Amino acid sequence: MKKTTKKEDGNLKSEKKLTKRQKAKYPNLKKDLNLKLRRDYVTHHVYTDGVTSVTGVGEGIRALNEEEMEWLNKFEGEYTNASVSQSDPARLEKQLHNTKELAKDCTDRNNSRNRCLLNVAKSTNNLKFKSFEEMDDITMKKLEGFDLELAVVVNSKLLKKEEKD
């Protein structure tokens, strides 16, 4: 949504409302502020606030300080979210992944995730898990010879088709 405000000279000025991600201090570390495709890869939220000791003896894992949180947020932005530049030398120099090869690795990893059938099916809610023991013989014959990842996705499609029929 856009908000309009009146400037001092009387002209209207359009302002964009900030999104939750833009308002957040460390958006790359929060699962719910990342794309569904990337949520499974954001695991740092578990220990950024610290972890108590399982045995009750000692501190466990201490919470990260501001400097560490900023570094981890920047790292996640580059490594998981592929927020890197490969061509701009000035920006490349400021990145953690500061060579063309490292930056390319980040974007290649992101592209690979975007092509992954299982990942895409999960993020679009088109995947239902059903154990192979629960499948009938006809379904098992249809899946014979498939790659396991593809078999899970195909199984999901078959289940949806059966539900419609």
OpenMM code with the backbone's topology and positions (N, CA, C; nanometers):
from openmm import Vec3, app, unit

residues = "MET LYS LYS THR THR LYS LYS GLU ASP GLY ASN LEU LYS SER GLU LYS LYS LEU THR LYS ARG GLN LYS ALA LYS TYR PRO ASN LEU LYS LYS ASP LEU ASN LEU LYS LEU ARG ARG ASP TYR VAL THR HIS HIS VAL TYR THR ASP GLY VAL THR SER VAL THR GLY VAL GLY GLU GLY ILE ARG ALA LEU ASN GLU GLU GLU MET GLU TRP LEU ASN LYS PHE GLU GLY GLU TYR THR ASN ALA SER VAL SER GLN SER ASP PRO ALA ARG LEU GLU LYS GLN LEU HIS ASN THR LYS GLU LEU ALA LYS ASP CYS THR ASP ARG ASN ASN SER ARG ASN ARG CYS LEU LEU ASN VAL ALA LYS SER THR ASN ASN LEU LYS PHE LYS SER PHE GLU GLU MET ASP ASP ILE THR MET LYS LYS LEU GLU GLY PHE ASP LEU GLU LEU ALA VAL VAL VAL ASN SER LYS LEU LEU LYS LYS GLU GLU LYS ASP".split()
positions = [
    Vec3(0.0826, -0.1184, 0.0000),
    Vec3(0.0000, 0.0000, 0.0000),
    Vec3(0.0870, 0.1248, 0.0000),
    Vec3(0.0413, 0.2227, -0.0687),
    Vec3(0.1157, 0.3473, -0.0717),
    Vec3(0.0462, 0.4502, 0.0159),
    Vec3(0.1263, 0.5292, 0.0802),
    Vec3(0.0758, 0.6377, 0.1610),
    Vec3(0.1142, 0.7677, 0.0930),
    Vec3(0.0268, 0.8633, 0.0925),
    Vec3(0.0633, 0.9918, 0.0341),
    Vec3(0.0710, 1.0954, 0.1455),
    Vec3(0.1710, 1.1758, 0.1393),
    Vec3(0.1877, 1.2831, 0.2368),
    Vec3(0.2133, 1.4127, 0.1607),
    Vec3(0.1795, 1.5220, 0.2229),
    Vec3(0.1985, 1.6523, 0.1597),
    Vec3(0.3346, 1.7068, 0.1995),
    Vec3(0.4116, 1.7446, 0.0996),
    Vec3(0.5420, 1.8047, 0.1252),
    Vec3(0.5220, 1.9526, 0.1586),
    Vec3(0.6305, 2.0151, 0.2046),
    Vec3(0.6237, 2.1563, 0.2443),
    Vec3(0.5813, 2.2473, 0.1297),
    Vec3(0.6218, 2.2128, 0.0072),
    Vec3(0.5876, 2.2989, -0.1062),
    Vec3(0.4462, 2.2738, -0.1587),
    Vec3(0.3721, 2.1803, -0.0960),
    Vec3(0.2342, 2.1567, -0.1353),
    Vec3(0.2140, 2.0407, -0.2294),
    Vec3(0.3211, 1.9891, -0.2902),
    Vec3(0.3089, 1.8753, -0.3802),
    Vec3(0.2901, 1.7464, -0.3013),
    Vec3(0.2211, 1.6519, -0.3636),
    Vec3(0.2020, 1.5229, -0.2990),
    Vec3(0.3230, 1.4338, -0.3221),
    Vec3(0.3612, 1.3631, -0.2197),
    Vec3(0.4756, 1.2736, -0.2280),
    Vec3(0.4267, 1.1334, -0.1904),
    Vec3(0.4652, 1.0350, -0.2694),
    Vec3(0.4232, 0.8980, -0.2443),
    Vec3(0.5293, 0.8249, -0.1624),
    Vec3(0.4862, 0.7608, -0.0536),
    Vec3(0.5774, 0.6825, 0.0293),
    Vec3(0.5296, 0.5379, 0.0309),
    Vec3(0.6250, 0.4463, 0.0191),
    Vec3(0.5897, 0.3057, 0.0272),
    Vec3(0.5940, 0.2611, 0.1719),
    Vec3(0.4996, 0.1749, 0.2065),
    Vec3(0.4975, 0.1193, 0.3404),
    Vec3(0.6076, 0.0147, 0.3521),
    Vec3(0.6761, 0.0087, 0.4643),
    Vec3(0.7812, -0.0889, 0.4846),
    Vec3(0.7216, -0.2275, 0.5093),
    Vec3(0.7864, -0.3271, 0.4548),
    Vec3(0.7418, -0.4650, 0.4771),
    Vec3(0.7977, -0.5151, 0.6099),
    Vec3(0.7472, -0.6295, 0.6561),
    Vec3(0.7983, -0.6898, 0.7794),
    Vec3(0.9473, -0.7172, 0.7673),
    Vec3(0.9879, -0.7646, 0.6506),
    Vec3(1.1292, -0.7961, 0.6282),
    Vec3(1.2163, -0.6706, 0.6363),
    Vec3(1.1674, -0.5597, 0.5816),
    Vec3(1.2433, -0.4352, 0.5853),
    Vec3(1.2500, -0.3772, 0.7266),
    Vec3(1.1469, -0.4021, 0.8066),
    Vec3(1.1437, -0.3512, 0.9435),
    Vec3(1.2308, -0.4332, 1.0380),
    Vec3(1.2519, -0.5598, 1.0069),
    Vec3(1.3250, -0.6499, 1.0965),
    Vec3(1.4728, -0.6130, 1.1037),
    Vec3(1.5297, -0.6336, 1.2220),
    Vec3(1.6707, -0.6012, 1.2411),
    Vec3(1.7610, -0.7029, 1.1715),
    Vec3(1.7297, -0.8313, 1.1836),
    Vec3(1.8088, -0.9372, 1.1207),
    Vec3(1.7164, -1.0276, 1.0388),
    Vec3(1.6697, -0.9806, 0.9232),
    Vec3(1.5699, -1.0569, 0.8476),
    Vec3(1.6199, -1.1896, 0.7919),
    Vec3(1.7502, -1.2004, 0.7638),
    Vec3(1.8020, -1.3245, 0.7064),
    Vec3(1.8078, -1.4379, 0.8081),
    Vec3(1.7928, -1.4055, 0.9358),
    Vec3(1.7995, -1.5076, 1.0408),
    Vec3(1.6619, -1.5530, 1.0868),
    Vec3(1.5578, -1.4936, 1.0315),
    Vec3(1.4214, -1.5291, 1.0718),
    Vec3(1.3548, -1.6126, 0.9627),
    Vec3(1.3137, -1.7329, 0.9999),
    Vec3(1.2545, -1.8254, 0.9023),
    Vec3(1.1339, -1.7651, 0.8320),
    Vec3(1.0446, -1.7042, 0.9100),
    Vec3(0.9191, -1.6549, 0.8529),
    Vec3(0.9372, -1.5334, 0.7621),
    Vec3(1.0547, -1.4724, 0.7613),
    Vec3(1.0798, -1.3580, 0.6743),
    Vec3(1.1582, -1.3961, 0.5489),
    Vec3(1.1830, -1.5241, 0.5316),
    Vec3(1.2516, -1.5743, 0.4126),
    Vec3(1.1512, -1.6431, 0.3215),
    Vec3(1.1884, -1.6608, 0.1963),
    Vec3(1.1019, -1.7308, 0.1022),
    Vec3(1.0802, -1.8744, 0.1473),
    Vec3(0.9673, -1.9317, 0.1125),
    Vec3(0.9376, -2.0701, 0.1511),
    Vec3(1.0435, -2.1672, 0.1001),
    Vec3(1.0994, -2.1389, -0.0164),
    Vec3(1.2042, -2.2245, -0.0717),
    Vec3(1.3269, -2.2281, 0.0182),
    Vec3(1.3504, -2.1220, 0.0917),
    Vec3(1.4734, -2.1116, 0.1710),
    Vec3(1.4542, -2.1422, 0.3183),
    Vec3(1.3319, -2.1544, 0.3646),
    Vec3(1.3068, -2.1692, 0.5081),
    Vec3(1.3733, -2.2912, 0.5703),
    Vec3(1.3807, -2.4003, 0.4982),
    Vec3(1.4444, -2.5205, 0.5524),
    Vec3(1.5947, -2.5022, 0.5711),
    Vec3(1.6520, -2.4051, 0.5048),
    Vec3(1.7959, -2.3846, 0.5103),
    Vec3(1.8365, -2.2824, 0.6163),
    Vec3(1.7395, -2.2116, 0.6720),
    Vec3(1.7678, -2.1139, 0.7769),
    Vec3(1.7519, -2.1847, 0.9109),
    Vec3(1.8638, -2.2206, 0.9717),
    Vec3(1.8587, -2.2967, 1.0968),
    Vec3(1.9223, -2.2223, 1.2128),
    Vec3(1.9761, -2.1056, 1.1880),
    Vec3(2.0484, -2.0328, 1.2927),
    Vec3(1.9571, -1.9784, 1.4011),
    Vec3(1.8279, -1.9652, 1.3733),
    Vec3(1.7356, -1.9087, 1.4720),
    Vec3(1.7318, -1.9921, 1.6000),
    Vec3(1.7741, -2.1166, 1.5917),
    Vec3(1.7698, -2.2070, 1.7066),
    Vec3(1.8658, -2.1612, 1.8161),
    Vec3(1.9823, -2.1125, 1.7801),
    Vec3(2.0806, -2.0807, 1.8829),
    Vec3(2.1262, -1.9350, 1.8890),
    Vec3(2.0689, -1.8476, 1.8119),
    Vec3(2.1129, -1.7080, 1.8161),
    Vec3(2.0818, -1.6436, 1.9510),
    Vec3(1.9751, -1.6868, 2.0161),
    Vec3(1.9395, -1.6332, 2.1483),
    Vec3(2.0021, -1.7132, 2.2614),
    Vec3(2.0839, -1.8099, 2.2271),
    Vec3(2.1496, -1.8918, 2.3282),
    Vec3(2.0694, -2.0178, 2.3557),
    Vec3(2.1383, -2.1174, 2.4077),
    Vec3(2.0750, -2.2455, 2.4392),
    Vec3(2.1168, -2.2837, 2.5800),
    Vec3(2.0204, -2.3220, 2.6613),
    Vec3(2.0540, -2.3634, 2.7978),
    Vec3(2.1155, -2.5024, 2.7953),
    Vec3(2.1933, -2.5291, 2.8950),
    Vec3(2.2616, -2.6573, 2.9052),
    Vec3(2.1607, -2.7698, 2.9261),
    Vec3(2.1773, -2.8784, 2.8545),
    Vec3(2.0888, -2.9934, 2.8674),
    Vec3(2.1078, -3.0603, 3.0031),
    Vec3(2.2313, -3.0638, 3.0490),
    Vec3(2.2619, -3.1304, 3.1762),
    Vec3(2.2323, -3.0419, 3.2956),
    Vec3(2.2157, -2.9126, 3.2738),
    Vec3(2.1922, -2.8202, 3.3838),
    Vec3(2.3216, -2.7666, 3.4421),
    Vec3(2.4332, -2.8200, 3.3969),
    Vec3(2.5648, -2.7743, 3.4428),
    Vec3(2.6239, -2.6822, 3.3379),
    Vec3(2.6645, -2.5657, 3.3778),
    Vec3(2.7246, -2.4727, 3.2831),
    Vec3(2.6221, -2.3884, 3.2106),
    Vec3(2.6725, -2.3152, 3.1119),
    Vec3(2.5913, -2.2155, 3.0420),
    Vec3(2.5237, -2.2702, 2.9173),
    Vec3(2.5755, -2.3753, 2.8570),
    Vec3(2.5249, -2.4200, 2.7274),
    Vec3(2.5899, -2.3373, 2.6195),
    Vec3(2.5101, -2.2822, 2.5303),
    Vec3(2.5631, -2.1939, 2.4255),
    Vec3(2.5151, -2.0530, 2.4563),
    Vec3(2.6084, -1.9620, 2.4663),
    Vec3(2.5721, -1.8237, 2.4967),
    Vec3(2.5013, -1.7588, 2.3779),
    Vec3(2.4227, -1.6571, 2.4056),
    Vec3(2.3555, -1.5820, 2.2990),
    Vec3(2.4593, -1.5031, 2.2203),
    Vec3(2.4317, -1.4827, 2.0925),
    Vec3(2.5237, -1.4060, 2.0085),
    Vec3(2.5132, -1.2577, 2.0416),
    Vec3(2.6267, -1.1877, 2.0374),
    Vec3(2.6233, -1.0434, 2.0593),
    Vec3(2.5865, -0.9733, 1.9283),
    Vec3(2.5708, -0.8410, 1.9327),
    Vec3(2.5255, -0.7637, 1.8158),
    Vec3(2.6191, -0.7808, 1.6952),
    Vec3(2.7490, -0.7740, 1.7194),
    Vec3(2.8454, -0.7862, 1.6105),
    Vec3(2.8356, -0.9230, 1.5432),
    Vec3(2.8210, -1.0282, 1.6238),
    Vec3(2.8079, -1.1632, 1.5694),
    Vec3(2.6764, -1.1802, 1.4942),
    Vec3(2.5699, -1.1196, 1.5465),
    Vec3(2.4400, -1.1272, 1.4792),
    Vec3(2.4454, -1.0553, 1.3439),
    Vec3(2.5104, -0.9409, 1.3383),
    Vec3(2.5226, -0.8669, 1.2130),
    Vec3(2.6011, -0.9480, 1.1104),
    Vec3(2.7121, -1.0095, 1.1561),
    Vec3(2.7933, -1.0902, 1.0655),
    Vec3(2.7130, -1.2092, 1.0142),
    Vec3(2.6436, -1.2792, 1.1043),
    Vec3(2.5656, -1.3963, 1.0653),
    Vec3(2.4518, -1.3579, 0.9708),
    Vec3(2.3885, -1.2449, 0.9951),
    Vec3(2.2826, -1.1960, 0.9075),
    Vec3(2.3384, -1.1672, 0.7677),
    Vec3(2.4554, -1.1048, 0.7623),
    Vec3(2.5185, -1.0754, 0.6334),
    Vec3(2.5573, -1.2049, 0.5620),
    Vec3(2.6134, -1.2985, 0.6380),
    Vec3(2.6534, -1.4272, 0.5810),
    Vec3(2.5323, -1.5011, 0.5236),
    Vec3(2.4242, -1.5090, 0.6001),
    Vec3(2.3029, -1.5766, 0.5534),
    Vec3(2.2455, -1.5080, 0.4303),
    Vec3(2.2506, -1.3754, 0.4282),
    Vec3(2.2017, -1.3008, 0.3124),
    Vec3(2.2772, -1.3382, 0.1858),
    Vec3(2.4072, -1.3595, 0.2002),
    Vec3(2.4883, -1.3956, 0.0841),
    Vec3(2.4795, -1.5451, 0.0543),
    Vec3(2.5027, -1.6269, 0.1542),
    Vec3(2.5147, -1.7715, 0.1343),
    Vec3(2.3807, -1.8367, 0.0991),
    Vec3(2.2777, -1.8088, 0.1751),
    Vec3(2.1482, -1.8731, 0.1535),
    Vec3(2.0604, -1.7951, 0.0565),
    Vec3(2.0565, -1.6636, 0.0693),
    Vec3(1.9662, -1.5827, -0.0128),
    Vec3(2.0297, -1.5328, -0.1420),
    Vec3(2.1565, -1.5633, -0.1633),
    Vec3(2.2288, -1.5246, -0.2852),
    Vec3(2.2241, -1.3744, -0.3101),
    Vec3(2.2319, -1.2973, -0.2028),
    Vec3(2.2342, -1.1524, -0.2143),
    Vec3(2.3785, -1.1071, -0.2341),
    Vec3(2.4316, -1.1409, -0.3504),
    Vec3(2.5708, -1.1106, -0.3818),
    Vec3(2.5806, -1.0470, -0.5195),
    Vec3(2.6899, -0.9757, -0.5392),
    Vec3(2.7184, -0.9183, -0.6704),
    Vec3(2.8414, -0.9878, -0.7260),
    Vec3(2.8345, -1.0280, -0.8518),
    Vec3(2.9499, -1.0912, -0.9145),
    Vec3(3.0256, -0.9945, -1.0042),
    Vec3(2.9581, -0.8895, -1.0481),
    Vec3(3.0183, -0.8033, -1.1500),
    Vec3(3.0652, -0.6674, -1.0981),
    Vec3(3.0048, -0.6167, -0.9920),
    Vec3(3.0407, -0.4845, -0.9410),
    Vec3(3.1606, -0.4965, -0.8457),
    Vec3(3.2793, -0.4532, -0.8892),
    Vec3(3.3995, -0.4697, -0.8068),
    Vec3(3.3910, -0.3997, -0.6704),
    Vec3(3.3283, -0.2834, -0.6643),
    Vec3(3.3170, -0.2101, -0.5377),
    Vec3(3.2307, -0.2868, -0.4381),
    Vec3(3.1207, -0.3416, -0.4852),
    Vec3(3.0317, -0.4185, -0.3972),
    Vec3(3.0928, -0.5550, -0.3639),
    Vec3(3.1580, -0.6156, -0.4611),
    Vec3(3.2210, -0.7458, -0.4410),
    Vec3(3.3260, -0.7392, -0.3299),
    Vec3(3.3970, -0.6298, -0.3249),
    Vec3(3.5023, -0.6104, -0.2241),
    Vec3(3.4451, -0.6072, -0.0821),
    Vec3(3.3229, -0.5568, -0.0653),
    Vec3(3.2614, -0.5417, 0.0675),
    Vec3(3.1916, -0.6689, 0.1153),
    Vec3(3.1743, -0.7643, 0.0279),
    Vec3(3.1030, -0.8878, 0.0617),
    Vec3(3.1929, -0.9851, 0.1369),
    Vec3(3.1304, -1.0785, 0.2088),
    Vec3(3.2045, -1.1877, 0.2717),
    Vec3(3.2537, -1.2845, 0.1642),
    Vec3(3.1695, -1.3087, 0.0651),
    Vec3(3.2058, -1.3912, -0.0498),
    Vec3(3.2627, -1.2956, -0.1541),
    Vec3(3.3909, -1.2613, -0.1364),
    Vec3(3.4488, -1.1471, -0.2070),
    Vec3(3.5272, -1.1801, -0.3334),
    Vec3(3.5106, -1.3003, -0.3858),
    Vec3(3.5685, -1.3313, -0.5166),
    Vec3(3.4543, -1.3716, -0.6095),
    Vec3(3.4780, -1.3621, -0.7386),
    Vec3(3.3739, -1.3999, -0.8346),
    Vec3(3.3340, -1.5461, -0.8179),
    Vec3(3.4315, -1.6319, -0.7865),
    Vec3(3.4041, -1.7755, -0.7699),
    Vec3(3.3130, -1.8003, -0.6494),
    Vec3(3.3422, -1.7325, -0.5362),
    Vec3(3.2590, -1.7503, -0.4166),
    Vec3(3.1177, -1.6955, -0.4390),
    Vec3(3.1084, -1.5795, -0.5048),
    Vec3(2.9777, -1.5208, -0.5333),
    Vec3(2.8989, -1.6099, -0.6295),
    Vec3(2.9666, -1.6655, -0.7286),
    Vec3(2.9005, -1.7560, -0.8236),
    Vec3(2.8513, -1.8813, -0.7523),
    Vec3(2.9284, -1.9307, -0.6562),
    Vec3(2.8874, -2.0468, -0.5790),
    Vec3(2.7558, -2.0192, -0.5046),
    Vec3(2.7414, -1.8994, -0.4504),
    Vec3(2.6175, -1.8625, -0.3796),
    Vec3(2.4978, -1.8618, -0.4747),
    Vec3(2.5152, -1.8014, -0.5915),
    Vec3(2.4037, -1.7951, -0.6857),
    Vec3(2.3738, -1.9326, -0.7463),
    Vec3(2.4782, -2.0129, -0.7695),
    Vec3(2.4571, -2.1493, -0.8207),
    Vec3(2.3776, -2.2330, -0.7209),
    Vec3(2.4101, -2.2192, -0.5932),
    Vec3(2.3401, -2.2932, -0.4886),
    Vec3(2.1920, -2.2527, -0.4842),
    Vec3(2.1677, -2.1236, -0.4973),
    Vec3(2.0302, -2.0737, -0.4964),
    Vec3(1.9536, -2.1239, -0.6190),
    Vec3(2.0163, -2.1214, -0.7349),
    Vec3(1.9517, -2.1701, -0.8570),
    Vec3(1.9214, -2.3196, -0.8465),
    Vec3(2.0130, -2.3930, -0.7869),
    Vec3(1.9929, -2.5366, -0.7677),
    Vec3(1.8715, -2.5629, -0.6780),
    Vec3(1.8603, -2.4854, -0.5714),
    Vec3(1.7451, -2.4981, -0.4807),
    Vec3(1.6151, -2.4676, -0.5540),
    Vec3(1.6191, -2.3683, -0.6416),
    Vec3(1.4991, -2.3301, -0.7166),
    Vec3(1.4562, -2.4372, -0.8163),
    Vec3(1.5503, -2.5207, -0.8614),
    Vec3(1.5180, -2.6280, -0.9558),
    Vec3(1.4787, -2.7580, -0.8858),
    Vec3(1.5058, -2.7700, -0.7576),
    Vec3(1.4828, -2.8940, -0.6836),
    Vec3(1.3326, -2.9242, -0.6761),
    Vec3(1.2923, -3.0378, -0.7296),
    Vec3(1.1506, -3.0744, -0.7320),
    Vec3(1.0919, -3.0874, -0.5923),
    Vec3(1.1645, -3.1515, -0.5040),
    Vec3(1.1145, -3.1718, -0.3678),
    Vec3(1.0972, -3.0387, -0.2968),
    Vec3(1.1955, -2.9514, -0.3098),
    Vec3(1.1905, -2.8206, -0.2457),
    Vec3(1.0745, -2.7362, -0.2992),
    Vec3(1.0578, -2.7365, -0.4305),
    Vec3(0.9494, -2.6587, -0.4917),
    Vec3(0.8134, -2.7158, -0.4515),
    Vec3(0.8018, -2.8471, -0.4498),
    Vec3(0.6745, -2.9102, -0.4104),
    Vec3(0.6394, -2.8778, -0.2660),
    Vec3(0.7383, -2.8817, -0.1778),
    Vec3(0.7134, -2.8482, -0.0369),
    Vec3(0.6716, -2.7029, -0.0216),
    Vec3(0.7397, -2.6129, -0.0902),
    Vec3(0.7115, -2.4706, -0.0730),
    Vec3(0.5780, -2.4294, -0.1330),
    Vec3(0.5268, -2.5053, -0.2272),
    Vec3(0.3977, -2.4719, -0.2888),
    Vec3(0.2842, -2.5580, -0.2346),
    Vec3(0.3111, -2.6292, -0.1262),
    Vec3(0.2115, -2.7156, -0.0604),
    Vec3(0.1547, -2.8219, -0.1543),
    Vec3(0.2375, -2.8718, -0.2445),
    Vec3(0.1954, -2.9772, -0.3356),
    Vec3(0.2581, -3.1109, -0.3001),
    Vec3(0.2954, -3.1270, -0.1762),
    Vec3(0.3646, -3.2479, -0.1356),
    Vec3(0.2972, -3.3075, -0.0128),
    Vec3(0.2626, -3.4312, -0.0247),
    Vec3(0.2089, -3.5051, 0.0897),
    Vec3(0.2984, -3.6255, 0.1107),
    Vec3(0.3433, -3.6420, 0.2333),
    Vec3(0.4295, -3.7552, 0.2614),
    Vec3(0.3451, -3.8771, 0.2932),
    Vec3(0.3802, -3.9856, 0.2303),
    Vec3(0.3131, -4.1123, 0.2536),
    Vec3(0.4227, -4.2172, 0.2514),
    Vec3(0.4293, -4.2978, 0.3544),
    Vec3(0.5371, -4.3962, 0.3590),
    Vec3(0.5167, -4.4989, 0.2488),
    Vec3(0.6269, -4.5578, 0.2045),
    Vec3(0.6189, -4.6570, 0.0986),
    Vec3(0.5420, -4.7806, 0.1447),
    Vec3(0.5401, -4.8052, 0.2767),
    Vec3(0.4644, -4.9184, 0.3304),
    Vec3(0.3140, -4.8971, 0.3130),
    Vec3(0.2702, -4.7719, 0.3151),
    Vec3(0.1282, -4.7401, 0.3030),
    Vec3(0.0778, -4.7449, 0.1587),
    Vec3(0.1697, -4.7445, 0.0634),
    Vec3(0.1282, -4.7427, -0.0768),
    Vec3(0.0830, -4.8808, -0.1232),
    Vec3(-0.0136, -4.8807, -0.2100),
    Vec3(-0.0599, -5.0079, -0.2643),
    Vec3(0.0324, -5.0541, -0.3774),
    Vec3(0.0123, -5.1768, -0.4237),
    Vec3(0.0998, -5.2351, -0.5259),
    Vec3(0.0961, -5.1586, -0.6570),
    Vec3(-0.0206, -5.1065, -0.6949),
    Vec3(-0.0337, -5.0335, -0.8213),
    Vec3(0.0519, -4.9070, -0.8181),
    Vec3(0.0437, -4.8332, -0.7077),
    Vec3(0.1238, -4.7110, -0.6944),
    Vec3(0.2723, -4.7446, -0.6943),
    Vec3(0.3104, -4.8517, -0.6259),
    Vec3(0.4517, -4.8916, -0.6204),
    Vec3(0.5031, -4.9260, -0.7606),
    Vec3(0.4202, -4.9915, -0.8419),
    Vec3(0.4595, -5.0257, -0.9802),
    Vec3(0.4816, -4.8979, -1.0612),
    Vec3(0.3946, -4.7984, -1.0407),
    Vec3(0.4081, -4.6719, -1.1129),
    Vec3(0.5383, -4.6013, -1.0760),
    Vec3(0.5836, -4.6179, -0.9511),
    Vec3(0.7027, -4.5492, -0.9026),
    Vec3(0.8311, -4.6284, -0.9247),
    Vec3(0.8190, -4.7501, -0.9715),
    Vec3(0.9362, -4.8353, -0.9891),
    Vec3(1.0374, -4.7715, -1.0849),
    Vec3(1.1637, -4.7675, -1.0429),
    Vec3(1.2696, -4.7139, -1.1269),
    Vec3(1.2877, -4.5634, -1.1169),
    Vec3(1.2003, -4.4936, -1.0435),
    Vec3(1.2139, -4.3491, -1.0270),
    Vec3(1.3204, -4.3153, -0.9240),
    Vec3(1.3774, -4.2012, -0.9397),
    Vec3(1.4632, -4.1426, -0.8373),
    Vec3(1.3742, -4.1185, -0.7147),
    Vec3(1.4266, -4.1369, -0.5939),
    Vec3(1.3468, -4.1242, -0.4722),
    Vec3(1.2830, -3.9865, -0.4608),
    Vec3(1.3607, -3.8802, -0.4890),
    Vec3(1.3068, -3.7449, -0.4800),
    Vec3(1.1902, -3.7281, -0.5762),
    Vec3(1.2069, -3.7755, -0.6969),
    Vec3(1.1012, -3.7662, -0.7961),
    Vec3(0.9832, -3.8544, -0.7565),
    Vec3(1.0108, -3.9699, -0.6974),
    Vec3(0.9045, -4.0608, -0.6551),
    Vec3(0.8135, -3.9955, -0.5521),
    Vec3(0.8712, -3.9199, -0.4608),
    Vec3(0.7913, -3.8529, -0.3583),
    Vec3(0.7000, -3.7494, -0.4221),
    Vec3(0.7522, -3.6736, -0.5171),
    Vec3(0.6722, -3.5705, -0.5844),
    Vec3(0.5632, -3.6353, -0.6692),
    Vec3(0.5985, -3.7382, -0.7441),
    Vec3(0.5002, -3.8082, -0.8272),
    Vec3(0.3920, -3.8689, -0.7391),
    Vec3(0.4325, -3.9270, -0.6271),
    Vec3(0.3359, -3.9837, -0.5338),
    Vec3(0.2366, -3.8770, -0.4883),
    Vec3(0.2860, -3.7580, -0.4621),
    Vec3(0.2002, -3.6481, -0.4213),
    Vec3(0.0988, -3.6155, -0.5308),
    Vec3(0.1452, -3.6110, -0.6549),
    Vec3(0.0566, -3.5820, -0.7681),
    Vec3(-0.0493, -3.6923, -0.7839),
    Vec3(-0.0077, -3.8176, -0.7651),
    Vec3(-0.1011, -3.9296, -0.7762),
    Vec3(-0.2082, -3.9228, -0.6675),
    Vec3(-0.1661, -3.8874, -0.5464),
    Vec3(-0.2616, -3.8756, -0.4366),
    Vec3(-0.3643, -3.7667, -0.4645),
    Vec3(-0.3185, -3.6531, -0.5173),
    Vec3(-0.4110, -3.5445, -0.5499),
    Vec3(-0.5118, -3.5890, -0.6564),
    Vec3(-0.4622, -3.6630, -0.7567),
    Vec3(-0.5487, -3.7100, -0.8640),
    Vec3(-0.6524, -3.8068, -0.8071),
    Vec3(-0.6098, -3.8958, -0.7164),
    Vec3(-0.7016, -3.9920, -0.6553),
    Vec3(-0.8071, -3.9226, -0.5727),
    Vec3(-0.7693, -3.8128, -0.5035),
    Vec3(-0.8643, -3.7373, -0.4217),
    Vec3(-0.9710, -3.6728, -0.5082),
    Vec3(-0.9321, -3.6255, -0.6274),
    Vec3(-1.0275, -3.5606, -0.7187),
    Vec3(-1.1266, -3.6601, -0.7754),
    Vec3(-1.0771, -3.7831, -0.8028),
    Vec3(-1.1624, -3.8861, -0.8640),
    Vec3(-1.2601, -3.9415, -0.7693),
] * unit.nanometer
topology = app.Topology()
chain = topology.addChain("A")
for resn in residues:
    res = topology.addResidue(resn, chain)
    for name in ("N", "CA", "C"):
        topology.addAtom(name, app.Element.getBySymbol(name[0]), res)
